[in-house]
Amino acid sequence: MRQNIRLTGRLSLAAVLTVAGAIAGTVDAVNKNGMGVAIKGYDVVAYFEQSQPVKGTPQFTQTWNGAVWQFASAEHREKFAAAPEKYAPQFGGYCAYAVSEGHTASIDPEAWKIVDGKLYLNYSKGVQKKWSENQQQRIDQGNRNWPGLHK
């Protein structure tokens, strides 16, 4: 009986991983909530201009790449509108570590880093630390994986 339980557990895990792998290729190009707001409503320009995460507001928004981006000021909104690729996070704002592993995951806007002028977000500060241990390899692998992970 105990062996049957272990086998069922392994099969269930395998089924979950198979379904997760099938779903991975269907994520939106931008990590957004149910209301269509990108990266939990954080102002992506603030990471570059203020060197910190700042919550955006519905008062200052810009639609780009199928998502609504929120900003803390009209100035930040205008900077983003002029050059969205400069400010938008890599891998659509999904966890950079997860993308390097071949799947997507949500992010903690407080777990971020700018590398070579590009914004990367991670699931948590703990995951970010792990990502940073071999950061360039993770970025390179994420760049290879990302095209196959989104629609």
PADREN-817923 format. One record per residue: residue in three letters; x, y, z of N, C-alpha, C, O in turn. Coordinates in steps of 0.001 Angstrom, whole numbers, plus 500000, padded with zeros to 6 digits. Example, Ala and Ser with C-alpha at 12.3 -4.5 7.8 and 13.67 -1.06 7.14 Angstrom:
// residues 2
ala513190494310507800512300495500507800513200496700507800514236496681508465;ser512850497750507080513670498940507140512900500030507870513409501138508039;
This chain:
// residues 151
met500832498808500000500000500000500000500875501253500000500629502182499230;arg501892501281500858502773502432500954503454502705499613503617503861499225;gln503853501641498902504485501797497597503509502424496596503913503246495773;asn502238502046496661501238502621495762501065504112495991500883504865495034;ile501120504547497228501001505969497556502181506735496975501999507802496390;arg503384506204497129504570506871496576504472506976495056504784508020494483;leu504044505902494405503928505896492957502887506919492509503114507656491550;thr501756506966493194500715507936492857501247509351493023500972510215492190;gly502002509601494081502599510918494296503538511290493167503529512430492703;arg504348510346492720505272510610491611504511510875490324504872511769489559;leu503464510106490081502673510312488873501980511665488908501911512353487890;ser501468512048490063500804513345490182501782514474489910501446515423489202;leu502976514389490456503982515409490225504355515460488751504498516543488185;ala504512514311488134504835514265486708503716514904485890503984515628484931;ala502469514641486264501332515228485542501329516744485687501096517461484714;val501583517229486882501636518676487119502735519308486288502519520346485662;leu503902518703486272505018519254485505504719519233484013505101520158483296;thr504049518205483540503689518132482123502703519238481765502868519906480745;val501683519436482591500703520490482346501379521853482427501114522718481593;ala502235522056483403502939523335483545503796523602482319503863524738481849;gly504440522592481802505255522761480605504414523125479399504827523939478574;ala503235522527479288502347522829478160501833524256478255501699524939477240;ile501547524705479464501022526049479671502108527099479458501809528225479059;ala503347526749479717504439527723479664504474528494478361504791529684478375;gly504166527879477249504216528553475974503033529459475704502947530056474632;thr502118529573476657500910530354476429500838531624477273499792532273477286;val501878531998477961501807533207478789501817534452477917502376534455476820;asp501204535488478412501208536773477710502630537318477648503485536960478458;ala502861538179476684504188538771476504504571539682477659505750539977477853;val503571540137478438503824541004479593503148540408480814501995539981480754;asn503874540383481918503353539918483195502376540973483722502780542056484143;lys501083540633483689500072541595484123499013540915484973498845539696484940;asn498306541736485735497257541198486597495962541044485808495936541315484607;gly494903540619486457493620540402485797493009541655485199492120541564484352;met493462542806485618492966544076485088493846544583483945493610545666483410;gly494858543799483572495727544184482470496868545107482843497537545653481965;val497099545289484138498152546199484612499470545434484724499551544383485360;ala500499545994484086501823545370484062502526545467485405502337546423486157;ile503322544481485684504210544313486844503671544900488156504329545677488848;lys502458544490488449501802544830489713501645546334489922501544546807491055;gly501625547079488814501383548520488896502586549361489271502435550532489619;tyr503786548783489206504979549556489557505468550379488373505313549990487215;asp506055551514488687506580552465487716507961551999487261508929552100488016;val508060551490486031509340550959485548510398552043485360511591551762485477;val509991553255485076510955554347484909511623554670486243512793555053486268;ala510904554523487342511462554821488666512675553958488994513594554423489668;tyr512693552723488535513859551872488786515123552533488226516190552454488833;phe514996553178487076516141553813486427516408555211486974517560555586487192;glu515359555972487192515499557380487586515702557579489087516393558510489500;gln515107556714489904515163556867491354515902555730492043516077555746493262;ser516333554753491271517038553583491808516268552886492915516845552426493901;gln514944552815492735514104552103493694512741551817493072512312552507492147;pro512066550792493589510719550521493100509747551558493669509794551888494854;val508878552057492811507868553036493213506551552593492598506481552301491405;lys505533552545493399504208552154492919503664553251492003503710554435492337;gly503151552838490848502515553776489944501088554061490384500620553526491389;thr500412554896489637499041555263489963498177555214488702498686555461487609;pro496897554906488823496016554903487652495890556283486992495409556387485864;gln496310557312487674496261558666487109497226558818485928496960559590485007;phe498341558087485954499357558190484907499585556809484295500313555987484852;thr498966556566483159499088555254482511499480555391481045499297556433480415;gln500023554304480535500372554205479123500110552762478708500539551835479396;thr499417552561477603499196551215477097500301550890476104500584551662475187;trp500919549733476305501991549283475420502108547771475508502043547203476598;asn502276547131474389502506545695474301501405544881475002501677543870475650;gly500167545346474855499029544615475400498812544764476892498058543993477486;ala499458545739477508499318545935478952499198547419479282499598548283478502;val498645547689480446498568549051480963499722549212481954499843548460482921;trp500552550197481693501704550488482550501360551715483381500880552718482853;gln501609551631484689501303552744485583502596553446486003503655552830486123;phe502471554759486222503635555572486580503301556483487747502135556772488017;ala504337556925488430504170557803489586504011559261489168503586560096489967;ser504350559570487915504265560957487457504033561004485948504269560029485235;ala503568562152485486503396562367484044504750562333483349504858561845482224;glu505775562844484002507121562842483427507595561417483137508141561147482068;his507386560507484093507781559113483889506964558470482776507500557711481968;arg505682558769482732504831558232481665505349558686480300505407557887479365;glu505718559937480181506204560475478903507542559846478511507771559570477334;lys508416559618479472509699558965479177509465557551478662510105557117477705;phe508550556843479298508239555485478862507615555504477468507999554708476610;ala506667556393477235505993556467475943506980556740474813506796556256473696;ala508020557508475096509015557844474080509960556683473774510481556591472663;ala510187555799474742511145554693474556510788553516475457511535553217476388;pro509664552838475207509242551755476109510255550618476232510411550052477314;glu510944550274475144511921549183475199513082549505476137513713548596476677;lys513362550769476329514442551190477227514092550886478687514962550523479478;tyr512824551035479031512412550919480432511716549602480785511780549163481933;ala511063548977479827510309547755480122511251546672480634512366546530480133;pro510809545913481627511669544853482153511876543734481141511033543495480276;gln512976543075481260513290541943480396512331540792480697511785540686481795;phe512146539950479711511306538751479829509869539101480217509206538361480943;gly509406540251479711508026540651479934507686540969481375506510541083481720;gly508686541114482216508431541385483630508170540133484449507732540225485595;tyr508434538961483876508355537716484648509688537513485366510675538176485049;cys509711536618486310510923536328487076512059535895486151511935534922485408;ala513166536633486209514325536344485350514923534968485661515382534272484755;tyr514918534583486918515438533258487280514561532165486666515071531211486080;ala513252532309486803512333531305486253512506531172484745512547530060484219;val512605532292484056512776532242482600514086531536482251514150530796481269;ser515126531763483050516396531071482788516258529569482982517041528796482431;glu515271529154483757515008527741484008513994527164483023513699525969483069;gly513460528000482134512559527503481108511076527614481415510264526963480758;his510706528424482399509291528642482709509114530073483188510086530826483253;thr507904530456483520507656531801484022507156531734485461506645530710485916;ala507318532850486159506823532972487529506548534443487794507076535325487117;ser505730534682488772505398536041489178506641536732489744507716536136489814;ile506483537971490140507627538732490654507275539472491943506108539705492259;asp508310539824492656508227540769493761508890542038493232510095542028492983;pro508147543129493052508744544343492500509931544872493308510693545705492817;glu510087544397494531511223544800495368512479543991495038513570544355495477;ala512350542916494284513485542061493907513865542400492464513356541796491520;trp514750543357492308515068543885490983516551544207490872517264544334491868;lys516992544336489611518369544748489355518463545250487922517849544691487013;ile519233546303487735519512546798486397520906546310486023521880546573486728;val520987545597484905522247545042484410522420545525482975521562545290482125;asp523517546192482715523792546705481361522617547508480805522270547387479630;gly522013548323481659520925549188481225519589548510481031518678549099480449;lys519448547259481515518197546518481377517685546104482756518453545709483633;leu516374546206482918515730545886484186515341544413484238514702543895483322;tyr515731543749485314515368542354485560514639542288486893515039542932487863;leu513573541508486934512785541302488143512842539834488529513037538967487676;asn512672539558489816512685538182490289511511537916491217510864538838491714;tyr511253536641491434510139536179492254510233536684493698509225537052494301;ser511437536698494236511660537131495609513121537546495753513929537322494851;lys513448538141496873514839538520497102515726537289497253516899537323496881;gly515181536206497794515936534957497900516248534377496530517369533930496284;val515270534381495642515489533897494280516451534838493551517293534393492772;gln516319536125493808517221537093493183518671536819493578519576536930492751;lys518883536468494821520243536158495281520790534956494514521945534955494088;lys519961533945494343520370532754493598520656533114492139521642532653491564;trp519786533942491539519967534399490155521289535167490016521992535016489018;ser521619535980491007522828536814490962524122536015491045525173536496490622;glu524059534799491587525269533988491743525934533669490406527160533590490329;asn525148533488489368525695533298488018524822534078487041524260533548486083;gln524748535352487342523846536285486674523985536294485148522979536181484448;gln525169536421484629525312536517483167524875535235482473524249535289481414;gln525197534084483054524747532821482468523219532738482509522596532253481564;arg522625533208483596521162533195483741520520534121482706519503533776482104;ile521114535289482504520598536227481505520693535604480116519737535654479342;asp521831535024479805522018534391478493521011533261478278520415533153477207;gln520824532426479291519871531320479171518446531854479070517637531327478306;gly518136532892479833516814533514479738516553534070478348515450533934477819;asn517561534694477756517424535220476398517157534103475396516427534305474425;arg517731532939475617517475531794474732516066531220474975515384530826474029;asn515642531177476225514354530562476567513145531451476282512084530957475901;trp513307532756476465512149533664476443511301533572475168510076533539475281;pro511876533528473977511034533496472776510031532328472747508949532469472176;gly510364531205473338509470530054473333508484530013474488507662529099474563;leu508552530984475387507702530949476579506455531818476493505555531677477321;his506381532702475523505229533604475470504579533592474094505154533155473097;lys503347534097474095502620534157472806502728535524472198502184535765471120;
